[in-house]
Each structure stands twice: as structure tokens, then as C-alpha cells.
Amino acid sequence: MINKLIDKITNLQAPIVVGLDPMLAYVPEHIKKAAFEEYGETLEGAAEAIWQFNKKIVDATCDLIPAVKPQIAMYEQFGIPGLVAFKKTVDYCKEKDLVIIGDIKRGDIGSTSTAYAVGHVGKVQVGANSFYGFDEDFVTVNPYLGTDGVKPFIDVCKEENKGIFVLVKTSNPSSGEFQDQLVDGTPLYELVGKKVAEWGEQHMGKGYSYVGAVVGATYPEMGKVLRKIMPNTYILVPGYGAQGGKAKDLVHYFNKDGLGAIVNSSRGIIAAYKQEAYAKFTPEHFEEASRQAVIDMIEDIKGALSE
Amino acid sequence: MINKLIDKITNLQAPIVVGLDPMLAYVPEHIKKAAFEEYGETLEGAAEAIWQFNKKIVDATCDLIPAVKPQIAMYEQFGIPGLVAFKKTVDYCKEKDLVIIGDIKRGDIGSTSTAYAVGHVGKVQVGANSFYGFDEDFVTVNPYLGTDGVKPFIDVCKEENKGIFVLVKTSNPSSGEFQDQLVDGTPLYELVGKKVAEWGEQHMGKGYSYVGAVVGATYPEMGKVLRKIMPNTYILVPGYGAQGGKAKDLVHYFNKDGLGAIVNSSRGIIAAYKQEAYAKFTPEHFEEASRQAVIDMIEDIKGALSE
């Protein structure tokens, strides 16, 4: 799956991923109205609204992008109906041959981590049969519990040719509270980065590992260091655009082969129609605003990389 | 909700919580057979089996225990049907007036953490209406992303009189990989513990905070130190029994008032019938084995605390 991701990135010349994090406030009125008319102002109505919203964005952008990253929290907040919309979104993106990075940030120990891995990137056994629960291609994983928490994901990924992205340095303002603490002069995120590189050796694709890392766009100097510590690790980069990360800051997240990083934008793409720059598309044609925002993002990053 | 938890612990003289982590391998054949006859060897069949298993255990133990801790991973592995069984279990335990600690170990940033909080311990707004998604009383939270990740949970909990338990020192063998790293001579888990105490001041109940901590039974010396660092923090203690933690090790997790800690057992209770000590109950009466295991666990801890 890391090979497929890299092939798609190379063919499309687009090291980007669209974050499908549909807050209800992003969904245009006409979509919400239709959903609420059918299901009422209920969890089912909200789930239908975000699913229809996603579908339009996927239809309008899937020929330009290698991957999507649905953020499961935005679905989970609507309980079971929300998670049904998450599953529909994953299945639909699979039909469109997109690589799906489930942003689930799970992490537990032993058999519990195995259960998460089985549910999201593997198959669960029921009697004589086995089933995919959610069936993403990659998931994000929290490293706080150490190797016991991460290894079960790697084991399941090996069977399925799937992968993970481990949180190393997150994009938020307070990420440094624990992640930047110095251990014998080395910040914790570097120790985590070293472990990610080590875990990654257990499951290698062509040049890059199935075990990737999350490093926020908002900390470019740290990204530069982490790039060197983890040479064969794909870096998933949140924080571009709405959170303040700029294309020129992202150059050092890439290797000299032009690969090694994939940059996420969520709000900046899916709620593009709310920005002044894309207002001309109007809320009725929000998906065209998203398409234009994808084109602009690809150009922006390409420009920075070619400098 | 922390007050309710403490009242129930005091009235029942039982500082324990039963972990509802139903792996299919724990479910006796007759329960599985009935479920598979109705739904086939499918995700729905598996979900029915774990739900019926839970129901019997809850019925057999609910008059003895203050709380349950369903581990969501064990349900999530069965996809949507599994999560429906999780929700049914939460609702059923609520009917029985048990305090429900959702062991979800979520953690993200800003609006994403808010979404998790809203879905699990709060209400989500849909148009003019609001709905509970899963509606646990407490959830476990991962601290790796810092205050940005935890604060949104606290904000939602304040509105709802609910609470969280933040992972401080987990019970697994490799938990030390990052958690024990020394920062200016202080292990990271102590820094996290200090933050938990600080966060807890924002949302206090009677003597104890709505912001609790998870500290594994397998590291009693660290538990002793953390108890002092977080005097007003309730400690949720996993790792008793099956993972090797013994009652005598747990004494220092409690304060002098006899409160301050709640000890979890999962496998040791729900799969008690598989242990030699409870084999006489037979798999057909597994729930009676669970009841006896609860009684024995309460005695074991009471004995250790009175010494």
C-alpha cells in the first residue's frame, strides 16, 4: 500500500491528501436541508448530510489526488449513524481507487491494539469466516504506550500490505508540552522518530516503509531534523493552510528524490467555498471550489519544491 | 459523576471496576451458538454474542460493583455491528445505574478532541436538537498531544458533570520506552501526572477531581510517587490479576481516606469460568463464576487495605 501511495503521488505529481473532516458547519445549507428533510434534525440527518457532502467533494477531486484522510472523530461525534457515514465514505473512496488514511489516532496495548488494528486495517475472524470492519489502507497511531502498542498494528499491516503513520510531532500549539521535553539533550519527539525508523525496518516497501510518521507543518525546523533521523519513513504532514503551515516550510520534509512526504489539507479544501478566494463558486457549487483549492495547493507545493 | 462514583464505591465497599472487554474467545459456546444460529457467523452474529455475554455478566454482578469499563477496541474490531453492541452495553449498564468508564484512549487536538468529547461524554448539536452519541460517564484520554488535546474533554465534561482518566503510566511492559524517560531527572510520567493534577483543579468534585489518571498496577513504586504528586486525583488502576498486579501492591494507590483509586479487572472477572479456581461453575453458568470472582476480588483488595 505504501508502494501504491507513492505510485499515485508520482503519477499525479501531487504529494497531497485531502482531509475529510466534515464538521456540520462546513456543510452548505442546501445539502443539510435535503438531508434534514429526509431524516429530520437527527443523528441520521447529520450523518446523511456529511456523507453527501463528502461524496460531492470526492467526485470533484478524485482524479487529482492520491489519497484522502477521513478524521473519524468528526463521524464518531454523531454516534452510530456517524460511523456508518465514515464507513460509507471509506467504501466510496475505495471505489474511486483512492488510498485511505484513517485518522483514528488509536493506541492501546497487546490484544487491545490488535483489536483496533484488526478492525481498521485487518480482518476479524468470526467462526469460519473473516470480515473487514472499516478497511482503511493506513491508520494513524499514538505512540505513548510504546512498542507494545504499535507492534500489533505492524503485525496486522504485514498480513494485509497496509500501513500506519505514528504521531511523532503534532501540529498543535501545545504539542511541545511533552513531545519537546529534553531527554539527555534530545527532545522526546526525536526519540519517538528513532523508534519509528526502527519499527519501520520490520515492514519495508520500495525505498520507504509501511510505518510512516506524523510531523506537523507548523514546526519546520523539527521536520528538517526528523527527515534525517527517519530517511526511509514517509511523513504525513498536517497543519498546512488553515493551521498556518506554508509550502516553503515543507521543503525539508521531502527527500532529494522528491518523495517522502504527503501534505494534508482539510478545512482549506473541503470548506474552500467559505474563503474569499473561492467565494465566486458560491455554496451551491462548493465542490468546484474544493477542486480549485486542490489545484492551487498542488501548484503551491510544486512551486516551493522546485525552488 | 466523580461524586457518584465515590458514593457507590463507599456504599458497596468496593473500589473496583469490571472491564467489559469481550473477546470472542471468552464467550462460552452456548452463547456463541445461539447468536450464530440467529445471525450466522457474521459481524452481526459476533456482536450479538458479545452483547448477550455482557448482559449476563452485568446482571450477575451489578449489585456488587460501582462501575464497568467497556474497552471500545473489542467492539470496534467488529465494525459497525460491534459498535452497536458497545452502545447497547453502555445503555444497559446505565439502566442498572452503574458508572460507565468508556476505555477509548482517544486524544487529538482542538475541534477534533471536542468532537470525540461530544460523541462520548457530551451532546452533539444537529439543527435545533442535541443528541448523546455514546453517552459514557467517563472516558480515558491519551495525553501525548498536550493541553490542546485534553482541555476540550474537560470543557465538555464541565457542562455534563462527567469526567476523564488521563493515561499517565500504563501497565504494559514497554510503557517505559517513552513514559519513563528522564527529563532533568524527572520521569516523563511524573510530568504528565503533575499536568493531570493541574488540569484537575479546573473541575473539582467533593475532594476529588473529575480529571483522573490511569496508573498501571504493575508499577507499584511509581504508583506510590504518583499518588503523592496527584493528591486529589482518582487513579484508575489496570493490570490487576491477569497482568500480574497483586492487591498488596495496590495499597499505595489509595489515600488515607481509603479512597482515591479504583482497580480494574477484565479477563479475571469476565472469563473467570476458564480459571481452575472457578471451573466448578462450568461454562454454562459462566456468569456465576464472574460473580464469585468479583466477590473474591473485593475481599482481596479489602484484605490488603486493612493490613
Interface residues (C-beta under 8 A of the other chain):
Chain A: D21 M23 L24 K32 F36 E41 T42 L43 G45 A46 Q71 A73 M74 E76 Q77 F78 G79 I80 G82 L83 V84 K87 K105 R106 G107 D108 I109 G110 S111 T112 S113 A115 Y116 V118 G119 H120 V124 Q125 V126 G127 A128 N129 F131 Y132 G133 F134 N142 P143 Y144 L145 G146 T147 D148 G149 L167 T170 S171 N172 P173 S174 S175 G176 E177 F178 Q179 Q181 L182 V183 D184 L188 L191 V192 K195
Chain B: D21 M23 L24 K32 F36 E41 T42 L43 G45 A46 Q71 A73 M74 E76 Q77 F78 G79 I80 G82 L83 V84 K87 K105 R106 G107 D108 I109 G110 S111 T112 S113 A115 Y116 V118 G119 H120 V124 Q125 V126 G127 A128 N129 F131 Y132 G133 F134 N142 P143 Y144 L145 G146 T147 D148 G149 L167 T170 S171 N172 P173 S174 S175 G176 E177 F178 Q179 Q181 L182 V183 D184 L188 L191 V192 K195
